[in-house]
Structures are given as structure tokens and as C-alpha cells.
């Protein structure tokens, strides 16, 4: 569990890094992490590039707003990961370009939309299903993630974007970046014949590094 002051500073630092490098635009995206007595999450309608540490929202584990600005309307996505996947210490939701593009394609496998293209997407992200479309801010999205029973560290929200969980803020952010870069590769390579990692190679990675 991270010290709260440090967690707030880390959210501001990592959020700005994502914003500055184009992983988030405008007021899109939200980031959260656990602290000893609750969850910190970026406020609704805030830009990841211009956060104030003292205005970051704090909620209780059961969803009550404790302090700071009003929390993101996507809080249900974050709580679903914390509740269904106990190892989760942070959650990142972005509208990053290539992941969002992939989430809009009709011909990707909804059970595994990120095939085994590189070792690092296997090591940091793992299998990624697509969650059916619901309106942004609809609590149903949280229930859909709950229904996955913590099996996955990341999902793509159909026609919306990625949600990625990690053990801490840095691991969640790095996994979200890896997922975006892999989605970019998949879009670039769509018309080409691709060599994917074999099942044996994937199993070797899992044995050596564990699952995300």
C-alpha cells in the first residue's frame, strides 16, 4: 500500500506523462490506486495533463466520496477490478488511439483481441477480452468486468478503449502503454502475413515470468 501523499504525486506525474505522449487527450481517461483507507481516483472531467494532487478524489472501498473533487464517472470500472482481482493496486483507463481503434473493429476475437504478437504483451498484459458496449458512466460496465471474475488484467471496452489493472501505479501504466503499442502493431500489420508466438513460447513466458 502506497503512502497517500506519494500516491497523489505519482498519479499526477504518471498521468502527465501519458497525456504529454498522446495516450490521452482532452479530459479523456482516468487513473486510480489504492491507499490504506480507500481509493484515489482522478476527478470527473479532468485532464490527465493538468491534475492537482490535492484535488484528486478519494473514495472509500464501498464507493463513498470522502474528499477531493467529484470522482470520475467511470469509477465502476475501477472498483470492479479491485473487487474481482485482489492483487490490483491501480487501474488505468485510457482512450488511446490504437486500442480504441481495435475496440471498434468487428472482426477481432472478442475473447482474445490481442494475439501473442510479442513477449512483452504476454508478460505485462496477458489475454485481453472485449467487454460489450455500454454508455460511458453506466454501472453495467462494472458488472460486466465483475462477471469476468478477475481472470484478466486488462479488457477493451467495445468502441471505447482499454482498462488495465496492475499491482501498483507504475505496473498498471506500463501495461497500458504496452497494450497500446501492441494494438498499434496489430493495426499496422493487419494486411500482412504475421508470425505469432507459438503456444509453447507463450507457456515458456508464463513459466518464467508468471501471469499478469
C-alpha positions in Angstrom: 0.0 0.0 0.0 1.4 3.4 -1.0 1.7 6.4 1.3 -1.2 8.7 0.3 0.9 11.9 -0.4 3.3 9.9 -2.5 0.4 8.2 -4.4 -1.1 11.5 -5.2 2.2 12.8 -6.5 2.7 9.6 -8.5 -0.8 9.9 -10.1 0.0 13.5 -11.2 3.4 12.5 -12.6 2.4 9.4 -14.5 -0.9 11.0 -15.8 1.0 13.9 -17.2 3.5 11.5 -18.8 0.6 9.7 -20.5 -1.0 12.9 -21.6 2.2 14.5 -22.9 2.9 11.4 -25.1 -0.6 11.3 -26.6 -2.0 8.3 -24.7 -4.9 10.6 -23.5 -6.4 13.7 -25.0 -8.7 16.4 -23.6 -10.4 15.2 -20.4 -10.4 11.5 -21.6 -9.1 8.8 -19.3 -8.8 8.2 -15.6 -6.4 6.6 -13.2 -6.8 5.2 -9.7 -4.8 3.5 -7.0 -5.4 2.1 -3.5 -4.2 3.6 -0.3 -4.6 2.3 3.2 -8.1 3.7 3.9 -9.6 3.9 0.4 -9.0 4.6 -3.3 -7.6 7.7 -5.0 -9.0 8.4 -8.5 -8.7 11.3 -10.9 -11.7 13.6 -10.9 -14.5 13.7 -13.5 -13.9 15.9 -16.5 -10.3 16.5 -15.5 -7.4 16.4 -17.9 -4.6 13.9 -17.1 -2.1 16.5 -18.2 -3.2 19.1 -15.6 -4.0 17.4 -12.4 -3.6 18.9 -8.9 -2.6 16.4 -6.2 -4.8 17.9 -3.6 -7.9 17.8 -5.8 -7.6 14.1 -6.7 -10.8 12.3 -5.4 -10.7 9.9 -2.6 -13.4 7.3 -2.1 -14.0 4.5 0.4 -13.7 0.9 -0.7 -17.6 0.8 -0.9 -17.7 3.8 -3.2 -18.5 6.7 -0.8 -16.9 10.0 -1.8 -14.6 11.1 1.1 -12.7 14.1 -0.2 -11.4 16.0 -3.2 -13.3 16.8 -6.4 -16.1 14.6 -7.7 -14.7 11.3 -8.8 -14.6 10.0 -12.4 -17.9 8.8 -13.7 -16.0 5.6 -14.7 -15.3 4.7 -11.0 -17.4 1.5 -11.5 -14.7 0.2 -13.9 -12.0 0.7 -11.3 -14.0 -0.8 -8.4 -14.8 -3.8 -10.4 -11.1 -4.7 -10.8 -10.4 -4.0 -7.2 -13.2 -6.2 -6.0 -12.8 -9.1 -8.5 -9.0 -9.1 -8.7 -7.5 -8.8 -5.2 -3.9 -8.3 -6.4 -5.0 -5.0 -8.1 -3.3 -1.9 -6.6 -4.0 0.5 -9.5 -6.2 0.8 -12.6 -5.7 2.9 -15.8 -8.5 3.6 -18.3 -7.5 5.4 -21.5 -9.0 6.3 -24.9 -5.6 5.7 -26.5 -5.8 5.7 -30.3 -4.9 2.2 -31.4 -6.6 0.3 -28.6 -9.7 2.3 -29.2 -9.4 1.6 -33.0 -9.1 -2.1 -32.2 -12.1 -2.0 -29.9 -14.2 -0.7 -32.9 -13.2 -3.5 -35.3 -15.9 -6.1 -36.0 -13.6 -9.0 -36.9 -11.4 -9.3 -33.8 -11.8 -12.2 -31.4 -13.9 -10.9 -28.5 -12.4 -13.5 -26.1 -8.8 -12.6 -27.0 -8.4 -9.5 -29.1 -4.6 -9.2 -28.5 -3.0 -12.2 -30.1 0.5 -13.3 -29.0 2.5 -10.9 -31.1 5.4 -10.0 -28.7 6.7 -11.5 -25.5 6.1 -8.3 -23.6 2.4 -8.1 -24.2 2.2 -11.6 -22.8 4.3 -10.8 -19.8 2.7 -7.5 -18.9 -0.9 -7.7 -20.1 -1.9 -11.3 -21.0 -5.1 -12.3 -22.6 -7.5 -9.3 -23.3 -11.2 -9.8 -24.0 -13.6 -7.2 -25.3 -16.4 -6.1 -23.0 -19.7 -5.3 -24.8 -20.5 -1.7 -25.3 -22.4 0.3 -22.7 -22.8 4.0 -22.2 -19.8 5.7 -20.5 -20.5 6.0 -16.8 -23.1 3.2 -16.8 -22.7 1.0 -13.8 -23.4 -2.0 -16.0 -19.8 -1.8 -17.3 -18.5 -2.6 -13.8 -20.8 -5.6 -13.6 -19.5 -6.9 -16.9 -16.0 -6.7 -15.5 -17.1 -8.3 -12.3 -18.5 -11.2 -14.3 -15.0 -12.0 -15.6 -14.1 -13.0 -12.0 -10.7 -11.5 -12.0 -9.4 -13.7 -14.8 -7.9 -10.9 -16.9 -5.6 -8.0 -16.0 -7.0 -5.9 -18.9 -10.0 -5.5 -21.1 -11.1 -3.5 -24.1 -14.4 -1.7 -23.8 -16.1 -2.1 -27.1 -16.0 1.2 -29.1 -14.5 2.9 -26.1 -10.9 1.9 -25.0 -8.8 -0.1 -22.7 -8.9 -0.6 -18.9 -5.8 -2.1 -17.4 -5.1 -3.3 -13.8 -1.7 -3.6 -12.1 -0.2 -4.4 -8.7 0.8 -0.7 -8.4 0.6 2.5 -10.4 3.8 2.0 -12.4 3.0 -1.5 -13.4 -0.6 -0.5 -14.5 0.7 2.4 -16.5 3.5 0.4 -18.2 1.0 -2.4 -19.0 -1.4 0.2 -20.5 1.4 1.5 -22.6 2.4 -2.0 -23.8 -1.1 -2.7 -24.7 -1.4 0.5 -26.8 1.9 -0.2 -28.6 0.8 -3.8 -29.3 -2.6 -2.6 -30.7 -0.6 -0.2 -32.9 1.4 -3.1 -34.3 -1.7 -5.1 -34.9 -3.3 -2.3 -36.8 -0.1 -1.7 -38.9 0.2 -5.4 -39.6 -3.5 -6.1 -40.4 -2.9 -6.6 -44.2 0.4 -8.6 -43.8 1.2 -12.2 -43.0 2.2 -12.2 -39.4 4.3 -14.7 -37.4 2.8 -15.0 -33.9 4.4 -16.6 -30.8 3.6 -20.3 -30.6 1.6 -21.8 -27.7 4.9 -23.4 -26.4 6.6 -20.0 -26.4 3.7 -18.4 -24.6 3.8 -21.2 -22.0 7.5 -20.7 -21.6 7.0 -17.0 -20.8 4.3 -17.8 -18.3 6.6 -20.3 -16.6 9.5 -17.8 -16.5 7.6 -14.6 -15.5 4.2 -15.7 -14.2 0.9 -14.3 -15.4 0.0 -10.6 -15.2 
